[in-house]
Amino acid sequence: MDIIATTCQGKVRGRVDGRVAAFLGIPYAAPPFGAHRFRAPAPVKPWKGVRDTLEFGPTAPQRPYRPPLDQLIPDVHIPGEECLTLNIWTPDAGGGPLPVMVWIHGGSLRNGSAAMPLYDGRAFARDGVVLVSVNYRLGVEGFGVFPDAPDNRGLLDQIAALTWVRDNIAAFGGDPGNVTVCGESAGAVIIAALTTSPRATGLFHRAVMQSGAPHTVPRARGAKTVRAMAKALRVPATAEAFAAVDRERLLDVQTEVTGKADPISGGPGFDIVADDDVVPADPALPTVDLLLGCNREEYRLWFVPSGAVDRISGLTLRMALLKFRIPWRVARLYRTARPDAGPGVILGEMATDLLLRGPLNRLADSRPARTFLYEFAWRSPVLELGACHALEIGFVFDTLRHSEALTGPDAPQPLADAMHRAWVAFATTGDPGWPVWNTQRPVMVFDHPGTGTALAPRQEELEAWL
């Protein structure tokens, strides 16, 4: 059955399946091409009549993940230029008011889309939350740093989407006064920036950061990838010059420059840059309530399927310690706690704590507002991935049927029930169901069957970094 809702730009037609209505591919900004390319997001032109929003909109320009990640996290490619769209799942279009969750996907700021089946919002709508998922510009289009273009254009896209939600979500049964932003990996990094951006003030009221910590870089550092691409393209490092390059050629060169980088071992990529407008260089601590956490073995997504965990030698480990200025006493502590682990596992465990678990704990320590911490610890049997990066998403969304490439066919549904229920509770009331962060450092550990609160897990390893 079809259903019609009225937005500020015009009427949209969605589809009801059971008790959930879905509106897919609603534009929240003008297509970011032509006169709008490398510019801040422009308003959508209103339309007459009723616009069909029955299918996902085009995905932002990108290349698939490199093997073997392309099989574990398959991208969705939908051609077209109208890529600044959002999707809504609601149990009560026109009713409400219901809590709203806005999902921002990950992908190292250069991959991913809201059309991935893993992000289907039906389970949230089933449980009384209006779920909104958002596409935004990626790679050099969204985060390339140029002297003649606004910085952080992909972040500006998210702010435009949140503004659209504030102005329109009541027409879909949502409460604009009860909005939670939620994201994973690069999506969590975006949310960290949104929590400190003056442009996003008042657009949301809680935030969830999964497997991503606050991270910005100075403009000079952020511009390095554009300069490397410009050298390969033999054009000036300006938005004007890049706009004149064939889009497929631009993606090819972007892949050449950034293709071997990953969040653990680093390399050329794209970052949110600190500026004087959107992201303060010296941000104030976020005052909204936060739900933060990461997976116990984040590194295994990059280290294990590629075989890197076995190729890392003792010499490689020692060089990494020097590169990242990790004290030898830290490495000795990790070795002592894991006497049978090889150098690759030791390096991965330290990288997970250095880049994620440590920063999230320190963020929780520094905040006056309420904070809740979790750790996802269930280990996937697929390719010995363990409790790797991105594994928790199918549990949060209760979409295990779309997560089998990572989880296998026998992932525990009771664990998905528990994790999904906690996210629904946080979006609804601000309390996911375990103690708020305090001096005892409570962490909800999601495992099966060992889900429960732990106090200061592996605290000795965290303190070793101080």
N, C-alpha and C positions, 0 to 999 in steps of 0.2 A: 504494500500500500504506500502511495506517495503522501508526502506531507509538505506544507509550505510554511516558511518563516519569513519575516520581514526584517531586513537589515537596513542600515542607514544608506546603503548604496542601491538597494532594490530587493525584490523578493527572490528567494531561492527555494528550489524544490529538492527535498531529500527523500529518503526511503525508510519505511518502518519494517523491521524484521523482528517479529516477536514483540517484545516490549521496548526495543531500542530503536531510536531513529538515528540515522547516519546522514550527515551532510558532508560531502567530500569535495575537495578542490575549490573552496570558496576563496576568491582573491582578496587579500588584505592590503595589497599595494599593486601599483602598476607593474607590468613586465619590465625587468631591469635591463633592457636592451635598447638599441637605438639611442635616442636622446637621453635615456635614463641610465645608460650603461656606466658603471663606475661612479654613479651618483648616489646620494641618499635616497631611500625609498620614496616614491612619489605616490600621491593618493590615487585610489581606483576611480575611474570614471563611472558614475552611476549608470544603470541600465534600466530600460523599460521592460515591462512584462515580467515573466518569471524565468529565472536562469536555472537550468538543470545543474545540480551539484550531486551527481550520482556516481561519479568516478573520481579517482585521485587526479590531481593536477600534474603538469609536467615536473620532472625532477630537475634540480639545479645541475648545470654542466659539471661532469666529473668523469673519471675513468674508474673501472672496477678496482677493488683491492687486488693486489698482486697475489699469485698463488703462494701458499695454500689457503690464505685467508679468504679468497674469493669463494671457496667452497663452504667454509665455516660461517661466513657472514655474507651471504649473497646479496648484492645490490639489486635494486629495482631501477630500471631505466624507462622513463616515460618521456618521449620527445615533445618539444614545444618550448615557447619562450615565457609563457605565463607561469613561472615557477614560484612566485611568492604567494602561496596559497596555504590555507589551513583546513583541517578536518575536524568535525565535531560529532561525538557520539553522546546522545542524551536519552534518558528514560522519560523525559517530561517536557518536550518542546512546548514553549508557551506557558508552562506552569512554573513550578519551583517556589521560592528560590533554592537551588541546590549548590553545594560546593563545586568549585571548578578546579581542575588540574590541567595545566598547560605543559605538554611534553616537548622537550627540545632534544633532538637526537644527537648522537655522537658521530665520530668518524674522522677525528684528527683535523677538523675544520676543512676537510677536502673530500669527504665521502659521506654517503648516507642520504636518507630521505624519510619523510613521514609516511611514505606509502609502504614501508616494509611490513609484511604480515605480522611480524613479532610485536609491532606497536598497535595492533588492533585494540580499540578502546571499548569494545563491547562489555568486557567484564567490569570495568569501572562504572559504565553506565548502568549495568545490571545491579550494581551495588550502591547506586544513588549518587554517583559523582559524574558531572559533565566533563568528559575528557576532550581536550583540544590538542591536536598535534600540528606542528608547524614546519614548513619548508623554509629554508633561508639560503642566501648565496654562499657558495663554498669556494675554497681555493683562492686563486688570484682574483677572481671576480668579487669575492666577499671580504677577503682579508689581505690582499696584496696592498703594500704600503707605497703610495705614490706622492710626489710633491703637488700634483694637480688634481687630487681626488680626496674625498673625505676618508678618514681612517675608519676601521671597524664597521664596514658597511653591512656585513652579516649580522653584527650585533644591533645595528640600527634597524635591520629587518625585524629582529625579535622584538624590539621596542615598538615598532609599528604594529606588529601582530598583537602585542599585549594591549596597546591602545585600542585596537579593533575589538578585542575581547571586552575591555571595559565598556565600550560604547554599544556593543551588540549582543553580548552573551545572554542578557535577560530574555531576549526573543527566543532563546533555545532552552529556557528553564534554568539558566545558571545565575548565580549570585555574584555580581561584579565586586561586592564587598568581601568575598571569601574566595580568593584566587591563590592557588599554590602552583609555583613553577617547579618543574621536575625535569632533570636531565642526567645523562650518563656520559662519562668520559669527556669529550670536548663539549658536550651539552652541559655538563656540570661546570666546566670552566667558564662557559658563557653565563651560567646562572650566578657564579661567584662575582663576575663583573657586573651583572645586572643589580645585584644586591648593594653595590656601592655606587652605581651610576645615578647622578642627579636626574638624568632624563627618565629613569624608570621609577622614580619615587611615586608611591601610591598605586602603582599598577598591579602589585601582587602583595600578598600578606604573609606567606610562608614560602619556604624553599626546600627542595630536596636535591642533594648533590651526591650522585652515585659514581664512585670511582673517578673523581676529578677534584682537584684542589685549586684554590685561587692561583692564577698565573697570568701575569702580564709582562711585557718586555718594553724597553725604550724604542722609540721610533727608528733610531739608527739600526738597531739589531733587527727589528721587524722588517726592515727594507732589504735585508740581505738576500732573501729568496727572490724578490723582484729583480734585484741587480743581477743575480745569477741567471735568471730567465732572460733578461734583456741581453746579456752577453751571448747566450745561445741563440737568441733570435736575431741578433745584430741590429737591434733597434734601441732608441733611448729608453731609459727606465721611467717612462711617463705613462699615465693612463691614456693620453691621446694616442701615443704610439702603439700601445697594446691593443687599443680598440680597433686599430686598423689591421691587426693580424687576424688571419683566418681563425675562427674559434677552435676548430679541431687541431690546428697546428699549435695553438696556445695550450690546449690540454696535453698534447704530446710532449711539449717541452716542460710543462709543469710536472708531468710524470717522470721525465728524465731527471729533473733536478731534485724532486722530493721522493722518488719511488722507493728508495732504500731506507728512508727514515721511519722510526716508530717511536711511540711515547717512552719506551724504556731505554733504548740505546741512543736516542736522539737523532740528529741529522737535520738537513734543511727542511723547513716546513712553514706553517703559518701560525701566527699567534695573535692574540688580542694585544694591542699596543696601548700604553698609557698616553693620554693626551690631556688637553686642558678643557675638554668639552664633554665627551661621553664617559670616559674612564679616567678618574683622577689618578695622578701619579702617586699620591699619598692618600689612599682612600681611608675613610672612616670605617670602623667595624660595622658590619651589617646588623641592623636592629630587629630584623624579622626572625621568627623562630626557624631553626634549621634542623633538618634530618640529614645526617652525613654518614658516609661509610664507604667501604671498599671490599673487594674480594680477597680472600686470604692468600691466593697465589696468582695475583694479577699477571705477573710476568710470563706465565706459562703459555698464554695465547700467542706470544711472539717468539718465545724461546724454544717451545717443544715441537710444534708442527714443522717448523723450518729446520729442525735439527741443531739449532744454535746451542741448545743446552749441553749437547755432547761435544760440540766443537770448541767450546770455551775452555781453555787450558789454564793452568796455574799462572802462566805468564800473562795471559789475557786478563785474568782477574787482578793481578798486581798492577797492570797498566790502567785498568779501570779505576782502581783505588786512587792512583795518582791523578787521573784525569778529573775525577769528581771530588778530589781532596777528602777522601774517606780515611779517617785515622785507622792505623793498623789494629789498634785495640778493638775497634768495632768488628773488623773482619774476624779476629780471633774469637770474639764472643759468638758470632754466628756459626763459626766452625765448631765450637765446643758444643753448642746446642744441637748441631746436626752432624754428628761424627761420621755418618755414612754418606753424606752428600758430596757430590762433585763440585768443582769450581763453578760450573754453570748454574747450579741450584743456589749456591751461596751468593753469587752475584745477583741472581734474580730476586732472591729474598731481600737482599739489601736494597735493591732498586725499588721494590714495591714499598718498603718502609720509608726510603728516602723521598720518593716522589709522591706518595699517597698517604699511607697510614700515619706517618709522622706529622706532615702538614695538617691533616684533618684533626688529629689530636691537639695540636698546638692552637688551631683555630678555635676548637671547642674550649680550650683553657682560657682563651683571651676574651671571650664574649660575655657581656652581661645578660644578653637575651637567652631564652631557653634553647638548648641544643640537645639532640638525641643522637647517639652514635650506634652504628650497627656494623657487623662483619658477616659476610656471606662465606660459609665454609664448606658447603656440600661439594664433593669432588666428582666431576664428570668422568665416566670411564672412557669417553671417546678420545682416542689418540693420546691417552694419558694427559689430558688437559687439566685435570684437577679443578681446583676452585679458581679458574682463570678469569681474565677480563671479559666482561659482557655476559657471563654465564647467568647472572642473576636476573636479567631483563625478562626472560620468559616467565620467571616466578613472580616478579612484580606485576606484570600485566596479566598473569594467569593465562598465558598463551603457549603452554608447553608443546602443544601440537605443532606450533610453528618454530620450535626451538630445537628440534631433534638433531640438527647438524652439530650443535654444541653439546646438548645434554644426553643424546641417545634416546631410545624409545621408552625407557623405564624410569624417567625422572620422577621423584616422589611428589605426587599431587598434594599430600598434606602440607609439605613445605611451601608449595605455591599458595595454598590457602592461607597459611600463616603470614607469609610475606605480603601478599596482596591485601589481606585484611589490615595489616599495619599501615600500609600506604593510604588506604581508604580512610582509616581512622585519623591519620595525621592531616589529610586534606579536609576532613570534616570538622574535627575538634581541636587539632593541634597537638594531640597526644597519641603517639603510635602504640602505646601499651607497655612501655617499660620506663624505668626511672630516668628523669632528666639528668643530664651531665652534672656531676658534682665532684667533690674531692675524692670520692671512692672510684671515679672513672668507670661508671657502668657501661657496658657494651652488650647489645643484644646480638648474640651469635646465632645466625640462621644456619642450622645443619639438620641432618635427618638421621636418627631421631633426636639428636642432642640439642635442639633449639632451646635457648634460655639465656639469661643475663649472666655475663661474666664480669668480674671486677678487675679492672686494670690488666687485661690480658697481655702477656709478653712485655710487661712494663720495663724490665731490665734492658731489653733490646732498644726500646724507644729512648730510654734515658742515656744510652750509650752515645747517641748522636748529639747530646747537649755539650 
